Each structure stands twice: as C-alpha cells, then as structure tokens.
Amino acid sequence: VTLAAFSRMDTRVANIEEEIVEIRSTLVDVQKSVKEGHASFIVLMEKYLGKSIVTDEGDSGSVAKTIPENTQRTLGEKIGDSSGGSKVDTLTEFR
C-alpha cells in the first residue's frame, strides 16, 4: 500500500466516523422524541379513561398493567352519553 492510498483510506475512515457520530446523535434525538410522545400518549389516555395507568418501564418499553372496566364502552357511546340524549332524539328534532 502506497502512502497516497493510505492517506485516502485514512480520510475516508475519518469521514465515516463523522457520519457515525451524526447518526448516533440523530438516533438519540429520535429516542427522546419517542419517549416524550409515549408519555404524552399515556397522559391523554389517562385523561380519557379517567384512571391512572400503571406502567412497567423495561427493556422492551412500557407495558400497561391496569385498564379500567369503563373502557368497554366505545367512543360513540361516550359521545352520546355526554350530549345528554340519544342520536335519534337529535335527528327527530331537525325533521
């Protein structure tokens, strides 16, 4: 191997190492975003369900341990309940 070839290989290795550092930094940013998104999702679910969800932080991520019984109702049922009447009554009013 000539000195010129060795110099070119050394330059290429340095460039690849810089790219690896940049990729690692990007990966760390993505991991932080995922954790923040997961935390926000849990907060929204707790707010929607009206009950705190116990999570177990492990290597595979968070796992929900407790799910309230009132989650058996669908979103449509919750919307109908919160409006104070049924959808049929509302449609009949406008006819």
ChimeraX attribute file (.defattr): number of C-alpha atoms within 10 A of each C-alpha:
attribute: neighborCount
match mode: 1-to-1
recipient: residues
	/A:1	5
	/A:2	6
	/A:3	8
	/A:4	9
	/A:5	10
	/A:6	11
	/A:7	11
	/A:8	11
	/A:9	12
	/A:10	12
	/A:11	12
	/A:12	12
	/A:13	12
	/A:14	12
	/A:15	11
	/A:16	12
	/A:17	12
	/A:18	12
	/A:19	12
	/A:20	12
	/A:21	11
	/A:22	12
	/A:23	12
	/A:24	12
	/A:25	12
	/A:26	12
	/A:27	12
	/A:28	12
	/A:29	12
	/A:30	12
	/A:31	12
	/A:32	12
	/A:33	12
	/A:34	12
	/A:35	14
	/A:36	12
	/A:37	12
	/A:38	14
	/A:39	13
	/A:40	12
	/A:41	12
	/A:42	18
	/A:43	14
	/A:44	12
	/A:45	14
	/A:46	16
	/A:47	11
	/A:48	11
	/A:49	15
	/A:50	12
	/A:51	13
	/A:52	14
	/A:53	17
	/A:54	14
	/A:55	13
	/A:56	12
	/A:57	10
	/A:58	8
	/A:59	6
	/A:60	7
	/A:61	10
	/A:62	15
	/A:63	12
	/A:64	11
	/A:65	9
	/A:66	11
	/A:67	14
	/A:68	12
	/A:69	8
	/A:70	10
	/A:71	12
	/A:72	9
	/A:73	9
	/A:74	9
	/A:75	11
	/A:76	9
	/A:77	11
	/A:78	11
	/A:79	13
	/A:80	12
	/A:81	12
	/A:82	10
	/A:83	10
	/A:84	8
	/A:85	11
	/A:86	13
	/A:87	12
	/A:88	8
	/A:89	9
	/A:90	11
	/A:91	9
	/A:92	8
	/A:93	7
	/A:94	6
	/A:95	5
